[in-house]
Amino acid sequence: MNKKKKLIGFYDYTVVLTYMGLSISVIGMTQAIAGKFRSAIVCLALSGLCDMFDGKIARSKKNRTEDEKLFGMQLDSLCDVVCFGVYPAMICWLLGVRGATGWLLICFYCICSVIRLAFFNVLEIKRQQVEDGANKYYHGLPITSMAIVLPLIFMLQVFVSNETFMVALHLSLLIVGLLFVIDFKLKKPNNTFLAVIVIIVAVAVIITILFSNFRIPKWNFPPNGLSDCLRGFLFNK
C-alpha cells in the first residue's frame, strides 16, 4: 500500500496567526539591528496582537485531535520565546541596556520567560487531560505582556530624558521578569478589556511613530551600560 508523504507537523488555519506573529518578530529584529527602533516597536506590538487572537482561532476548530492540540500549545510557546522573550531583550540591549547590570537583567528576563512558558506547558497538559476549552486564569503575568509594556516604555522617551528612559528600560526587564515567575492568579481579560489594551498600545505606537525619530538616535546611548549613562548625567550637566 502506497502511503502519502507528509511534512512533519500539522498544517491548517489554526496555526497561521502564530506563524504570522513569529515572522513579524523576525522582521522586527532586523529593523532593531538596523537602528530602526520605531519599526521594531511596531512589529512587537503587531506580534502581540497576533498572539492575542491565535488561541481563539485555534479553539474555533472543534474537531482537533489531541496531537493537534499539543502541537499548537508547543508551537505557541516556542514562538513566544522568540517573540516576547528574545526579541524584547534584543531591543533593550540595542537601545543601551548594556554593561554588567544590563547583561544580568537581560539574562534574568530571558530565563524567567522560558521558566514561565515551560511551567505553563506542564500545567496546560495536565489541565487538558481533565477539562476542555481555554483556561480562565493565568498563573503569573503572561509573557505576551511585554508587547504591551515595551511600547509604553518606549513612548516615554518622547516626554522624558534619555537617562530616565534608560532607567525605565532596566526596571521593566526586572519587574516584568519577576512577574513572569511569581505565582499569582490573574483572570484572563474579556474582549472589552482586550479592545482597551489594543487602543492604548495603538496610541503609544502612533506617538512613537510621529515623535520619536530624533529623540532616540542610536549613537547617543552609552556603550557600557546604565552606570555610564547616569555618570554622564550627573557630572556633565
N, C-alpha and C positions, 0 to 999 in steps of 0.2 A: 504494500500500500504506500503510495506516494504521500509524503507529508509536505504541507506548505512550509516554506521557510519564512520565519518571522524574525523581526528585530526584537531584542530584549526590551522589556518594559511594556507599558500599556499606553495606547495612543487613542485618545478621544477628547472631546471638548472640555472635559473636567480638568485637564492639566494645562490647557492653553494659556490661561491667565497667569499661572505660576511661571511658565517659560517666558512670557512677556515681561513679567517683573524682573526676572533674572537678567534678561537681555538688556533691559533699560538700565539696570545697575551696572552691568559691564560697560555699557556705553558711557555711563556717568563716571566710571573710574578713569576712562581715557580722557574725559573732559577735565577731571580734577588734576590728573598728572600734567595736562597741558596748561594748568593755571586758570581754567575757565570755571571758576567756582560757582558762578550763577547757574550755569548749565548743569553742574554736578548736583547742586541742591534741588533743582527742578527734577532731575532724574530720580533722586532719592525720594522725593515726595510722590512722584508717579509710581515708583516701585511699591511704595507703601499703599497707594490706592489700589494697585493690583492685588496685593496681599489681603487687603481689607475684604475683598469680594470673592477671592478664589475658593474659599471654603464653602461659601453659599452656593456657588456654581457647582462644585463637586457634589454637594449633598442633593442637588436637584436631580441627579441621576439615581433613580430609586433601585435599579437592578444591579448595583455594583457588587462584585464578588468581594470576599474577604481579602483576597490578594490585591485587588484594585484599591481597596480602602487603605491597606497597609502601605502599598506603593505610593499612594497620594500623600499619606502622612509623612513618610520618609522623604519623599521628594520635596515637600513643602519645607521641612526642617533644614534639609541640605541647602536649599535655595536661600532660606532665611539667614543661614550662617554667612553667606556671601553678601546678601543684600543689606542686612541690618546688623551684621557683626563686623566683617572685614571692611566693607565699603565705608561706613561712617568713621571707623578708626583711621582708614587711609585719608579721608578728607581732613580729619582733625590733625593728623601728622603733617600733611601738606600745608595746612594753614599755620602751623607753628607749634603744635604740641610736641615738643622735642626735648632733648636732654634726658637726664636720668628720671626726672619726675614724669615727663611726657611718655617715655617708653614704659615706665611702670604702669601708668594709668591706661595706656593703650592695650598692653598685655592683660591687665586686670579686666578691662571691659570685654575683650575678646574671650577670655577664659570664662567669665560669668555668662556670656551669651551662649557658649556651647554647653555649659552645665545646664542652663535653663532649658535649652532645646532637647538635650538628651533626657533630662528628667521629665519633660513634657511627653516625649515619646513613650517612656515607660508607663506613665500614668494613663496615657490615652489608649495604649494597647490593652491594659488591664480593664479600663472602663468599657471599651468596645466589646469585651467578652461578655459583659453582663447587661449592657444597655446600648441603644442606638441613638442616632441624632447627634447634635452638637452639645458640647459641654456648656453649661450656663455660667461657669466661673473660671477665671484664670487663677493659677497659683503663682503669685508674684506678678511683676509687670511684664506684659507681653513684649517680645523682642522688637516687634514692629513699631513700638513706641518711639524708637529713635528716629523714625521717619517723620515724626511729629516734632520731637524735641529739637533736633538739629536745625531744621528750617527756622524755627522760632529763635534759637540761639543765634543763628547766622543773621537773622534780621536785626538783631541788637546792634550790630556794628554800624548800622546806619545812624543810630542815636547815641552811641557811647564811644569812648576812646578805644583804640586798639588794645591797650593794656587791660581794660575792663572786659573787653570781648575775649581776650586770651584766657583770663581767669575763668570766665563763664564756660569756655570750651573745656578746660580742665575739670571743672566741677561737674559738668554734665556727664563726662565719662565716668567719674567716680560715683555720682549719685544714681545714675541710671543703671550702671553695672551692679551696684548693691541691690537695687530694687528688682533686678532680674532673679536674684538668688534668695532674697528674703521671702519666706513662705507666708503670704497673706492672701486672703481671698478677695478677688476683685471681680465684681459682676460684669459680665460682658455687656457692652453698650448696645442699646437698641438702635433702630435705624435713624431715629430723630437725632440722637446724640452723635451718631456717626456722621450725619449730614453737617452738624455743627462743627465737628472736628475738621471735616473736609474744607469747609468755608474758612475756618481760622488758618489752616495751613495754606490755603489758596491765597489769602490776603498776605500772609508772610512771604510767600513766593513772589507775588506781584510787587511788593515793596522791595524785595531783594533785586528783582529784575530791573526795576525803574531807578533805584538809587544806590546800589552797591558797587557799581562799576569802578569808581575811582577811590572808594573808601578802603578797599582791601586789595591794593596791588601786592602781589605775592612777594615781591622783592623787599618789602618793608618789614617783614617779620624777622625776629631774631633767629639766628642759625642754631642756637644752643638751648633754647627752651624758655620756660617761664621765668626762671631766675634772672636771665639776661634781659628779658622784656621788662621786668619790674625794676631791675637795677638801672636800666636806661631811663625809665620813667621817673625814678626818684632822684637821680643825680644829674640828669641832663635837661632839667626844666629851663 
